[in-house]
Amino acid sequence: MLEAVGVEPDEEQVYLALAARPAGDAEELSGRTGLPGPAVGRALAGLAAKGLVDLPSGPADAIRAAPPDPTLKLLALRRMDELRKAQTVITELAERFHAREAWRGAEAVEVVRGARAIAERYAMLQRESTRDISALTRRPAVAVPAAENVAQREALRAGIQYRVVYDRDLLDPDSLEIPLLLEEWAALGEEMRVAAVPFKLMVFDRRQAALVPPDPAAEEPVLFVIHARPLVDCLAWIVDRIWESALPVPVALSEAADGSLAADDRRLLALLLAGYTDQAIGSQLGVSMRTVQRRVQRLLTVAGVQSRIQLGWQAARRGWI
């Protein structure tokens, strides 16, 4: 039990015996613990070095256990500090190893073939990540549909930061599934944007990358897992540039691919600019006044304005009406 803080099994047995009651000498402890005399002597020396026993200073004194608190707590803190230092060293060694191995022929790029193998490798890459994952996502789903991506749910719940750019064609504003799925990812902490995505790509902790080449004629899906750090850095740079130019999901869902406004929003905007009240607009559209207000607020966000008057000006300038 106390081995985790550096107390050896024999030392623990002697300490527990002394914690129950002091002992007159090592011979008494040997009889109470069943340990041979030399083992008791070594255990007492180890406990004394750790500050866990008070050895007798005179023939009349007994061997007593030191109070477990704070001595054992201090040992635990020291062990935790040692583990943290060890973890730091392990991380540094791993980075050096990956950097050294990065350009060793075929190991620089790992090729995974087949939907099942890709799904397993993809899940493993997500579970191995410790900090952040950036991704470009587009159709089709090669191995793991978004709704079945258990590894991403686990990673998000574990605090891994996700930044995902979805291809515009992937998001169908009329879909019942997509908004709910995006809402679930957002609730779990995923940051998401929309842009024209050229290929499927994921970057894990900026240490590894996974690329699905855009080859519709391929007989089976292929995943390239890239370990070479210079290549990973280049792919991470591509993801960063696309992320910077991408639109927030709510804005992208509100605008059609040609930059015009969705038909329902154009009708709402026409009624709004004609001077109808929110209640009257709701009656015309068959929705509640709260829904009208929420949709107007979304239009304000899309137009990048703060008032309905500014919205009218932007609507005219953008050709929405």
Summary of the structure (lengths in Angstrom):
residues: 321
radius of gyration: 32.5
end to end distance: 75.0
largest distance: 104.4
contacts: 904
relative contact order: 0.08
helix: 57%
strand: 15%
